[in-house]
Amino acid sequence: MIMDVHVHLLGLKPEHGCIIGKKLLRGPAYPLLTRALHLQGTPRERLDQAYADRLIAWTNLSELDAIGVLAFDGVYTKTGELDRDTTQVMVGNDYCIEVCSRSEKLYPICSINPQRKDAIDELERVCELGSVAIKMLPNSQGFDPLNPAYKKFWQRMADLGMPIITHTSFEHTIPPINQMYGRPERLHLALEQGVTVIAAHCAGSGVAHPFHEDFHTWHDMLKDHTNLYGDISAMTSLSRFPYIHKVLDSDLAMERVIMGSDFPIPVNPFVFVKQIGVKEARRLSKITNPLQKNLETFKAIGVPQEIFERGAKLLKL
Ligand SMILES: [Zn+2]
């Protein structure tokens, strides 16, 4: 079963539990997004439906057997209430579950900020409703995974056999509150409670951060924590492509990574032109379905089949 474990769901409607900050809406993000989806000119009130339809169509037209669809939780106050003013992006868990119910290839990955006061109740609820993992982005959701107050939450995750897919290292797309919260060493508390932790992007800092690198920390931590993994999502993009070579060069990393795209982050096959040649880069660039383009680009640079299949085995399908 070939699975892309890292596909973002987006929406604008409050009735879908969605929040998009004014800064993001007014900037270039909306036109860029609709272009990436081939939905130029879609009015905002139709975006939610059009995005979900596109996702389902592209999944069905790809070689993928499954995709993990990510909800996105907001920022919470010290007392655990949703902080609407600080939250820049939010996509509701129930909306994510509802969209996934429209196709058997879609699996919900709900999102829970452990700072919310009902975090454990919400975890149990979405587990019951079929969430196959929990998505987090500590940098932008404004929580420190090492906070001892979250120990019980991590323990419950481990009891339920619920893995987390958590963004690691620097975040660029969703405005960050504290970039330190994304450091891989901050995952120790969850790892020690026995949670299966999937570090998104294998903690690569990205090409914009040449003076600080987190990939090696993640790689060293693999030796001590057999419950630590990584995903190779966004490694066909301009900002993270060097990391796929680091992964392919390490026997240890090769045993512990799963495949993702980070859709709708654009795939850019020309970043691998040295390895695959101009003709192949051009062929890949012409693939209009971004999920298929990501998969074929990984194949072209030699990512083996077992990595495409490992995600479905690791998540709670
Ligand atoms: Zn992502």
Residues whose N, C-alpha, C, O or C-beta is under 5 A from the ligand:
A	BS01	ZN	D262
